[in-house]
Amino acid sequence: MDLDTYRIAPDQPVHLADLDPDAPAGIDKDDALDQVADATDQLSELQERLYAEGRHKVLVVLQAIDTGGKDGAIRKVFGPLNPQGVRIASFKAPTGPELAHDYLWRIHRETPGTGEIVVFNRSHYEDVLVVRVHGLVPEERWRARYRHLVEFERMLAEEGTTIVKCFLHISRDEQRERLQARVDDPTKRWKFNPGDLEERARWDDYVAAFDEMLSRTSTAYAPWYVVPANRKWFRDLVISRLLVETLRNLDPRFPEADPSIVTTQIA
């Protein structure tokens, strides 16, 4: 799999309508599931080294339209990892104290420390997505945030954070099926909110916002990957392989033990 296929180059125009949200033809589901299991095993070992070494910081950003599969990806890819070194940060509607600060205040305090992998379930990009679509601030204000976001990530990268951003791309028909599944399944109805239908009615507005976000904020140091996510198993394969490649490039290693420990005999 060539992961660069899904990477958005800096300043590359993006039109999600032209990108296929389905798994490529010829990919076998059972084989892909085996590859996901193998990749998560590798990721678990690499994450243990990362945590033990305590030198690198990794931030994974997951964005998607409603029902895009962020929660599922977190369960499948990050669930098997040691929770001591992995943290999930979810960003809902801002609280009163958060609204009293700049919009990046609540984001910055959740970024990873050394040895950590932090996964953002939604992120700082909500402030050029839902804020834009619902007109929560004037246009000139949210448009200035593209520059803020790029510079915020530049600062994180220059201070030692490796950033990987995944946009989970599903079709409108797939969203309809997933919403209907929530309605039809009594065990999933708790996930359904009537407001989801109001958001669905704004599909075109969200796609326009996603297009511009991806075009303007994918950089060499914090690239966006558009992950085909109609098929959950292929979504998990791309994300797990991407994370394995990212951690391999960091080459984390277990720290050298104190020589005195090597010769210690426990009575």
URHU-V214319 format. One record per residue. N is the residue number from 1. SS is DSSP state (A for helix, B for strand, O for the rest). PHI is phi in degrees with one decimal (none if undefined). PSI is psi in radians with two decimals (none if undefined). Layout:
{{N,SS,PHI,PSI} {N,SS,PHI,PSI}}
This chain:
{{1,O,none,2.22} {2,O,-92.9,1.78} {3,A,-66.7,-0.42} {4,A,-62.8,-0.33} {5,A,-57.0,-0.56} {6,A,-100.5,-0.06} {7,B,-84.0,2.38} {8,B,-93.7,2.09} {9,O,-71.5,2.66} {10,O,-54.5,2.36} {11,O,65.1,0.27} {12,O,-79.2,2.18} {13,O,-62.1,2.42} {14,O,-124.0,2.31} {15,O,-132.8,1.75} {16,A,-58.0,-0.50} {17,A,-61.3,-0.39} {18,A,-93.7,-0.07} {19,O,-105.7,2.31} {20,O,-78.0,2.13} {21,O,-83.9,-0.05} {22,O,-91.9,2.81} {23,O,-65.2,2.53} {24,O,-60.3,2.63} {25,O,-62.5,2.52} {26,O,90.8,-0.09} {27,O,-86.8,2.11} {28,O,-85.2,2.28} {29,A,-62.5,-0.83} {30,A,-62.9,-0.71} {31,A,-64.9,-0.70} {32,A,-63.4,-0.71} {33,A,-63.6,-0.67} {34,A,-63.6,-0.69} {35,A,-67.6,-0.63} {36,A,-63.2,-0.77} {37,A,-60.7,-0.74} {38,A,-65.8,-0.73} {39,A,-66.0,-0.67} {40,A,-69.9,-0.56} {41,A,-62.4,-0.79} {42,A,-64.0,-0.73} {43,A,-64.1,-0.67} {44,A,-61.4,-0.76} {45,A,-66.6,-0.75} {46,A,-65.2,-0.68} {47,A,-65.7,-0.62} {48,A,-63.9,-0.72} {49,A,-64.7,-0.73} {50,A,-59.4,-0.78} {51,A,-67.0,-0.75} {52,A,-65.7,-0.68} {53,A,-69.9,-0.65} {54,O,62.1,0.71} {55,O,-121.6,-0.65} {56,O,-100.2,2.75} {57,B,-129.0,2.34} {58,B,-127.3,2.21} {59,B,-115.1,2.16} {60,B,-112.0,2.15} {61,B,-106.3,2.18} {62,B,-113.7,2.12} {63,B,-127.5,2.62} {64,B,-170.4,2.84} {65,O,-73.5,2.90} {66,O,-51.8,2.41} {67,O,70.3,0.24} {68,O,-66.8,-0.34} {69,O,107.2,0.37} {70,A,-63.0,-0.82} {71,A,-62.2,-0.75} {72,A,-63.8,-0.72} {73,A,-63.1,-0.70} {74,A,-63.1,-0.76} {75,A,-62.7,-0.81} {76,A,-75.5,-0.73} {77,A,-89.2,-0.75} {78,A,-100.1,-0.29} {79,O,-56.7,-0.70} {80,O,-74.0,-0.12} {81,O,-82.3,2.84} {82,O,-68.7,2.00} {83,O,-64.0,-0.24} {84,O,-65.5,-0.45} {85,O,-117.2,0.12} {86,B,-127.2,2.35} {87,B,-134.5,2.42} {88,B,-105.9,2.24} {89,B,-116.1,2.05} {90,B,-106.5,2.39} {91,O,-116.1,1.93} {92,O,-96.5,-2.87} {93,O,-59.8,2.40} {94,O,-60.2,2.50} {95,O,-81.2,3.02} {96,A,-56.2,-0.92} {97,A,-60.4,-0.62} {98,A,-67.9,-0.67} {99,A,-68.1,-0.38} {100,O,-76.3,-0.18} {101,O,-113.1,3.05} {102,O,-64.4,2.75} {103,O,-68.1,-0.29} {104,O,-90.9,-0.11} {105,A,-59.3,-0.83} {106,A,-72.0,-0.38} {107,A,-77.7,-0.83} {108,A,-60.6,-0.65} {109,O,-73.0,-0.15} {110,O,-101.3,-0.03} {111,O,-67.3,2.74} {112,O,-72.9,2.58} {113,O,-92.5,3.09} {114,O,-61.5,2.38} {115,O,85.6,-0.07} {116,O,-101.4,2.58} {117,B,-110.6,2.15} {118,B,-116.0,2.29} {119,B,-108.8,2.13} {120,B,-88.9,2.03} {121,B,-93.9,1.73} {122,O,68.5,3.06} {123,O,-170.0,-2.85} {124,A,-62.0,-0.27} {125,A,-76.5,-0.21} {126,A,-57.4,-0.44} {127,A,-82.1,0.02} {128,A,-124.7,0.22} {129,O,-116.4,-1.47} {130,A,-61.4,-0.63} {131,A,-62.6,-0.68} {132,A,-70.7,-0.88} {133,A,-62.6,-0.64} {134,O,-95.8,0.03} {135,O,61.1,0.72} {136,O,-75.9,-0.41} {137,O,-137.0,2.81} {138,O,-60.6,2.66} {139,A,-58.1,-0.75} {140,A,-61.9,-0.45} {141,A,-76.7,-0.83} {142,A,-72.8,-0.48} {143,A,-66.6,-0.58} {144,A,-64.9,-0.36} {145,A,-72.1,-0.39} {146,A,-56.5,-0.78} {147,A,-65.8,-0.74} {148,A,-57.4,-0.81} {149,A,-65.2,-0.75} {150,A,-62.8,-0.74} {151,A,-73.5,-0.60} {152,A,-60.0,-0.81} {153,A,-69.7,-0.57} {154,A,-61.2,-0.76} {155,A,-61.5,-0.80} {156,A,-59.2,-0.79} {157,A,-64.2,-0.75} {158,A,-68.4,-0.39} {159,O,-93.0,0.15} {160,O,105.6,0.19} {161,B,-95.2,2.25} {162,B,-89.3,2.20} {163,B,-116.6,2.23} {164,B,-127.5,2.19} {165,B,-119.1,2.19} {166,B,-117.6,2.14} {167,B,-100.3,2.09} {168,B,-88.7,1.94} {169,B,-98.3,1.99} {170,O,-122.1,2.81} {171,O,-86.6,2.89} {172,A,-65.0,-0.66} {173,A,-64.8,-0.69} {174,A,-65.0,-0.68} {175,A,-62.3,-0.73} {176,A,-59.0,-0.77} {177,A,-64.3,-0.69} {178,A,-70.0,-0.67} {179,A,-65.7,-0.72} {180,A,-64.7,-0.64} {181,A,-62.5,-0.62} {182,A,-66.6,-0.65} {183,A,-70.6,-0.71} {184,A,-77.9,-0.47} {185,O,-97.7,2.01} {186,O,-57.5,-0.48} {187,O,-80.0,-0.14} {188,O,-114.5,-0.07} {189,A,-63.8,-0.44} {190,A,-63.3,-0.37} {191,A,-79.8,-0.32} {192,O,-87.4,2.33} {193,O,-125.7,2.25} {194,O,-52.7,-0.47} {195,A,-64.0,-0.35} {196,A,-60.3,-0.58} {197,A,-72.2,-0.59} {198,A,-66.0,-0.70} {199,A,-66.7,-0.68} {200,A,-61.3,-0.62} {201,O,-64.0,-0.32} {202,O,-98.6,0.36} {203,A,-48.0,-0.90} {204,A,-62.4,-0.66} {205,A,-65.0,-0.72} {206,A,-66.9,-0.72} {207,A,-60.9,-0.72} {208,A,-62.0,-0.70} {209,A,-67.3,-0.73} {210,A,-63.6,-0.77} {211,A,-54.9,-0.84} {212,A,-70.8,-0.68} {213,A,-58.1,-0.85} {214,A,-65.2,-0.69} {215,A,-67.7,-0.66} {216,A,-96.6,-0.20} {217,A,-126.4,0.20} {218,O,-90.0,2.13} {219,O,-128.6,2.96} {220,O,-62.8,-0.57} {221,O,-95.2,-0.20} {222,O,-148.5,1.26} {223,O,-77.4,2.64} {224,B,-93.5,2.47} {225,B,-118.9,2.20} {226,B,-91.6,1.90} {227,B,-97.9,2.05} {228,B,-59.4,2.13} {229,O,-127.5,0.19} {230,O,-61.0,-0.68} {231,O,-100.9,2.02} {232,A,-62.0,-0.64} {233,A,-66.1,-0.58} {234,A,-76.2,-0.66} {235,A,-53.2,-0.85} {236,A,-65.0,-0.61} {237,A,-64.5,-0.82} {238,A,-63.0,-0.82} {239,A,-65.0,-0.77} {240,A,-65.5,-0.71} {241,A,-66.5,-0.67} {242,A,-63.2,-0.74} {243,A,-69.8,-0.66} {244,A,-61.0,-0.80} {245,A,-62.4,-0.72} {246,A,-61.9,-0.83} {247,A,-71.2,-0.61} {248,A,-60.9,-0.71} {249,A,-64.7,-0.55} {250,A,-73.3,-0.43} {251,O,53.0,0.95} {252,O,-67.0,2.55} {253,O,-134.3,2.57} {254,O,-63.9,2.39} {255,O,-65.8,2.63} {256,O,-66.5,2.36} {257,O,-77.2,2.61} {258,O,-58.0,2.27} {259,A,-52.9,-0.55} {260,A,-66.7,-0.48} {261,A,-72.1,-0.64} {262,A,-58.1,-0.62} {263,O,-95.9,0.06} {264,O,-69.3,2.36} {265,O,-114.4,2.17} {266,O,-84.3,2.16} {267,O,-76.3,none}}
